[in-house]
Amino acid sequence: MRANPGGQIAPAQVVGRDALIKRLWRVLERQSLVLSAERRMGKTTIIRKMEAEVSQKGVLAFYRDLENVRTPIEFVEVIREDVQSALSLRQRTAQGFLKLLSTLGGGEAAGVKLPEIAAPSWKRLLEVLITDLMREPAQTVVFFWDELPLMIYNIRNSSGEQTAMEVLDTLRALRQMHGSHLRMVFTGSIGLHNVLTSLKRAGYANDPTNDMLQEDVPPLDPGSAQELASQLIEGEQLNTPDPQHLARAIATAGNGMPFYIQHVVDRLTAIGSAIGAGQVEEVVQQFLCDPQDVLHLRYYRERIATYYTSAEQPLALAVLDVLAATSPAIGFSEIHSGIQANPKTADSEDEAVREILTLLQKDHYITRDSQGNYAFRSSFIQRYWRFARGVL
């Protein structure tokens, strides 16, 4: 296998995810899913591999990246585009959808772009379109929707909080309406809770995913991470006296995150001499100091400015600064003492700190162990944060 950092990984080249994917299919037999993980953990790779397996599962599946969808009617358009091919194969058409579109003044039945006059009726169009798809013969339909939280965030910005709430409520109603035969898988680079939190501040009281199972995508286990590194070392024909030792060093340095492992191996290909663990550490240092930010590590700082309120931001930064300078994990009282030493957060109340700790856990910055102590979830990100923030 050749290194392909940031590129689309072929389903046959996905390493170490078989057990997780088997579990996800088992969950989908009974309910829909929200996949959560920190960025670059391989969520998209997992659902693309699942999409490739649908013929073995006897389900009808659709994958769509929703990152660039900014209005509800655009959402309806991409779903229509996806399901139309399936309806055609069954020698069926979206009769209910076309009839409703006609009453709304829609002209082109075959076109994908819906007329502007249909935009206010997006909710009814979506409901009828899914109903058309779900008609006999009975077959489970799975929508793999990547970056759905980002789409909801975009809709909130373009059409307002109320419309974003209605999209989420409509999707939940469709899952309830079509019961055992309709499944949805939500995933994305931002957590759905980030968007829901902002909507709740605007008065949204519903829980639109309480019928879905939240499943975390963890790093690769050490054995799988080493196997991925070994395959890449072999594929790139790296010059090393001890391939297994090098694979262990790469897997450890990359924290079991496939994206980092791929990048480390790719950078090592530029070394002409024999490669050992020392070169792996040098490459990691280069990435941490890289002004071009090839690994997109600045995202971990930027997302706080984007998704946290102005009141939450200084406290979140202070907590991460304290934890970046600390190893091993520490308890609440030590974190609180560190925060009080920062003039910007010296007056923070206990409950505000606890709420930030919970939010940072949901956003996969930190983890909490069985003793109640906190630490960075990824030592790689901890090292970056320490360097970028000048935390000693």
Secondary structure, 3 states (H helix, E strand, C coil): CCCCCCCCCCHHHCCCCHHHHHHHHHHHCCCCEEEECCCCCCHHHHHHHHHHCHHHHCCEEEEEECCCCCCHHHHHHHHHHHHHHHHHHCCCCCHHHHHHHHHCCCCCCCCCCCCHHHHHHHHHHHHHHHHHHCCCCCCCEEEEEECHHHHHHHHHHHHCHHHHHHHHHHHHHHHHHCHHHEEEEEECCCCHHHHHHHHHHCCCCCCCCCCCEEEECCCCCHHHHHHHHHHHHHHHCCCCCCHHHHHHHHHHHCCCCHHHHHHHHHHHCCCCCCCCHHHHHHHHHHHHHCCCCCCCCCHHHHHHHHHCCCCHHHHHHHHHHHHHCCCCCECHHHHHHHHHCCCCCCCCCHHHHHHHHHHHHHCCCEEECCCCCEEECCHHHHHHHHHHHCCC
